[in-house]
């Protein structure tokens, strides 16, 4: 970290990956007088309730601004990974498969210019390879509890538990009545930023209002329920058939199946039905090759992700001395590194 005399009092609201990346890059810019305020019970970070994988899956440069941003942020994440070799992140493979008779084959061909028509997993019977096309993608697996524990030890900030309800005269107000003075404020509050939209200028407030909370639900099984003679259980990896992900994670001792994201509201009443449909589809795809544990043996987990308008994330200054990050959605574990660096540079330049 840089040594600096920058003494501005900075308050960061939130405790997910975006907040931690903001603190990390602020520390690198020389800011160390940082208070991080969050209530992990009342407002749990979505980035702790997610399947947490980083994989480009055929994303190409120059096709869209979103694709270019995904590539840029993936590179920023990799730089962080290579510089720090953090605990709680493993580099491995995601094998993406699609049935040879799929209706989405044209979409598959647009995504992957080259793929293997005969490849198979060594731990699946040979008959499986005749029904699918395959490609191996580089992937990173994040284990939030382990990674966040490591990250917090590297960061310089003062943590205060509190649920932020507003701002008044350069002071953050919490539900319990506490006040925290700030020179600069950074909101890393995901979809709950809607509750603080009075702090956002009118033009950006319109953009914020177009963002949506999206529940993402997945199943978590103990890895002990799987048969090592059918599927490799000694390494972290992901097997994906179209939109279904099966993540084998011996590092965490579990196998994840998911995830669904069909609802653009906080209504999660259909989550169990949607994930059961996905479970049944995977059973059908496997044709008895891989025997899954019964559906009821899995734990249903839901995280509320924040989807920006047209999937575009936002980070920047939203009012005088107030900054925000929102809409990171499925790319939170890459976008957050780009966002954190940009916010830190904006704050640093506004000081000079």
BELFEN-V577293 format. One record per residue. N is the residue number from 1. PSI is psi in degrees with one decimal (NA if undefined). Layout:
BEGIN
n-><N,N>
psi-><PSI,PSI>
END
This chain:
BEGIN
n-><1,2,3,4,5,6,7,8,9,10,11,12,13,14,15,16,17,18,19,20,21,22,23,24,25,26,27,28,29,30,31,32,33,34,35,36,37,38,39,40,41,42,43,44,45,46,47,48,49,50,51,52,53,54,55,56,57,58,59,60,61,62,63,64,65,66,67,68,69,70,71,72,73,74,75,76,77,78,79,80,81,82,83,84,85,86,87,88,89,90,91,92,93,94,95,96,97,98,99,100,101,102,103,104,105,106,107,108,109,110,111,112,113,114,115,116,117,118,119,120,121,122,123,124,125,126,127,128,129,130,131,132,133,134,135,136,137,138,139,140,141,142,143,144,145,146,147,148,149,150,151,152,153,154,155,156,157,158,159,160,161,162,163,164,165,166,167,168,169,170,171,172,173,174,175,176,177,178,179,180,181,182,183,184,185,186,187,188,189,190,191,192,193,194,195,196,197,198,199,200,201,202,203,204,205,206,207,208,209,210,211,212,213,214,215,216,217,218,219,220,221,222,223,224,225,226,227,228,229,230,231,232,233,234,235,236,237,238,239,240,241,242,243,244,245,246,247,248,249,250,251,252,253,254,255,256,257,258,259,260,261,262,263,264,265,266,267,268,269,270,271,272,273,274,275,276,277,278,279,280,281,282,283,284,285,286,287,288,289,290,291,292,293,294,295,296,297,298,299,300,301,302,303,304,305,306,307,308,309,310,311,312,313,314,315,316,317,318,319,320,321,322,323,324,325,326,327,328,329,330,331,332,333,334,335,336,337,338,339,340,341,342,343,344,345,346,347,348,349,350,351,352>
psi-><148.8,145.6,135.5,159.6,10.8,116.1,11.1,142.2,113.4,130.4,128.2,125.9,123.8,161.7,25.4,-165.3,-33.8,-47.0,-42.3,-37.8,-37.7,-46.4,-42.1,-49.2,-28.7,-42.8,-41.4,-30.1,-3.7,5.4,123.5,-6.3,72.3,129.8,124.8,121.9,127.8,157.0,98.0,-12.0,-48.6,-33.3,73.7,139.6,130.4,-32.0,-2.3,-2.4,65.4,157.1,-16.4,62.3,146.6,116.6,131.7,-30.1,49.7,8.6,132.9,149.2,141.3,1.9,-29.2,158.5,-34.6,-44.6,-41.6,-39.0,-37.5,-44.1,-42.6,-45.1,-32.6,-40.2,-39.5,-40.9,-45.2,-38.8,-45.6,-45.4,-46.1,-33.5,-29.2,-17.9,61.4,151.3,151.0,10.2,127.0,143.4,127.9,-145.7,140.9,120.5,117.6,127.3,148.6,140.0,144.7,-19.2,19.4,148.5,-13.9,21.1,-33.2,-38.9,-40.9,-44.1,-32.4,-35.9,-43.3,112.7,-32.8,139.1,170.3,125.7,-5.6,-6.4,155.0,163.3,138.2,-21.4,9.1,150.1,152.4,-28.9,-23.8,-33.5,-20.1,-13.3,-2.0,154.2,150.2,152.5,140.3,130.5,142.8,138.4,149.7,136.5,124.3,134.1,93.7,-43.8,-44.1,-46.6,-45.5,-36.6,-45.2,-46.1,-46.1,-33.2,-22.3,-16.0,153.4,100.9,163.7,119.6,132.8,127.9,128.0,150.8,113.3,130.7,-10.4,-179.4,138.7,119.4,52.1,33.0,135.1,131.9,134.4,165.0,-30.9,-3.9,-1.5,153.1,140.3,117.6,149.4,152.9,-36.3,140.9,134.3,121.5,110.3,63.4,15.1,-136.6,-19.4,-6.8,-26.1,-32.5,-15.0,21.4,-13.3,-17.3,-9.8,137.6,158.1,-42.4,-40.6,-26.4,-35.4,-42.1,-41.0,-40.8,-22.9,-5.4,159.3,142.0,133.1,111.9,135.0,118.7,140.5,166.1,140.9,121.4,142.4,136.3,-21.8,-15.7,-6.7,152.2,117.5,-16.3,-14.8,-29.1,139.1,128.6,19.3,8.8,154.8,128.2,169.6,135.0,124.6,126.9,110.5,-114.9,6.5,127.2,131.9,106.7,117.6,121.5,77.4,-26.1,-36.5,-8.0,28.6,169.6,126.5,142.8,124.9,-164.9,163.5,151.9,50.8,-18.0,136.4,42.5,178.9,4.6,113.0,17.5,-24.5,3.3,-44.6,-41.8,-43.6,-42.7,-28.3,-39.0,-42.5,-42.3,-47.0,-36.5,-40.6,-41.8,-42.5,-43.6,-41.5,-20.7,36.9,-2.3,-45.3,122.7,116.0,151.3,160.1,149.3,-40.7,-10.1,-8.6,150.9,126.5,123.9,134.7,133.8,144.9,101.6,159.7,115.8,115.5,162.7,127.7,30.6,10.6,126.2,169.0,140.1,138.8,-170.5,130.3,-9.8,173.1,120.5,13.0,129.7,159.6,154.8,127.5,167.4,28.8,-25.0,-127.6,-10.8,25.6,-36.5,2.1,-47.6,-35.4,-32.3,-39.6,-44.2,-44.9,-42.8,-41.2,-44.0,-44.0,-39.3,-37.8,-42.9,-40.8,-43.5,-31.3,-20.6,-34.8,NA>
END
